[in-house]
Amino acid sequence: MIQRIAVGLSGGVDSAVAAYLLQREGYEVIGVTSLNYAESRCCDMGSVLQAKAVSERLGFPYHVIDVLRPFKHKVVDAFTEGYLKGLTPNPCTVCNAEIRFEELFDEAEWRFGVTAIATGHYARVQPDPETGRYQLLRGVDATKDQSYMLYRLDQRQLARVRFPLGGMRKSETRAIAEELGLAVAKQADSQDVCFVMGDTVGFLKRELGDRLSPGPIVDVSGRRLGEHEGLAYYTVGQRKGLGLTSRYPLYVVRLEEPSNTVVVGPKEAVFAPSLVAREVNWVSRERSSESFRAEVQIRYKTPPAWATITPEGDRMEVAFDEPQFAASPGQVAAVYEGELLIAGGVIDR
């Protein structure tokens, strides 16, 4: 029996080639695009037109699924509210777990009878031969690996996802697209938050408006150095745009929401020997009851660092072998054992 599968088309080269590879394997492909946001670099009307062109070129049906309301609530609003509280949110991880592999799949399953959903992510999923638990692994192309952005996926979701590009390099993907004559073959990769058109500060000004309040900028000893325009405009580790003069470079050390205070200091003050993460999702293994050693990655493009991880309910404490620069609350701490993503959570402090 031919398996019917939905392919999430973003209008880019990766999802287009993913659809082609599944076609070649014998799947019945149904192209779907989630219409997320009116102004966006991904999944807007421009993306829809590009995705439709891909579906016509490769010869499979294509549909647009409206997820504007849940995307606004679960992703955009959570993003702006996070910044309002002095956090540095990662909206892509929320979108993957709650929109792309939940809302989009559920609608495609109901409307078209698909049994799985595929995307152009560079990551791999495989069952553990001993436990049968689905494991999430890094993509073969280390420069494009996106497993970090998928840490929120649970076992139910991992069972129904497919990542055809996980074992490929980006250069191979582009070569296939060129051979197929796809117009998206040379399209540049998008690196920024899809719904932030322009700079993040400008977006936050439009979204938050008068909800932002000025407050003090102080050094690590509490001495007042100046005034900020709103916590949302700053992030841990930031150096530029502070509007301060000093004998040595100053960086944002932390953001204190209760007192609406930006704390700055020398670069060495931004290095964290440890962190605590909340809402931990145990991806590839059951939750550990004891401390263990692993590598922890605190930003999408930051190399992982060795640490001791101590689970505490739905939280985990991470003690690094060497202090890490700018472990920003709101960002993700992902735990790896080699290529295997074990768990991940939101940095709390």
Secondary structure, DSSP 8 states (H G I E B T S, - for coil): ---EEEEE--SSHHHHHHHHHHHHHT-EEEEEEEE--SS-SSSSHHHHHHHHHHHHHHT--EEEEE-HHHHIIIIIHHHHHHHHTT----HHHHHIIIIIIIIHHHHHHHHH--SEEE---SEEEEE-TTT--EEEEE-S-TTT--GGGGTT--HHHHTTEE-TTTTS-HHHHHHHHHHHT-TTTT-----S-TT--S-HHHHHHHHHGGG---EEEEETT--EEEEES-GGG--TT--TT-----SS--EEEEEETTTTEEEEE-GGGGEEEEEEEEEEEE-SS---SS-EEEEEE-STTS--EEEEEEEETTEEEEEEEEEEE---TTSEEEEEETTEEEEEEEE--
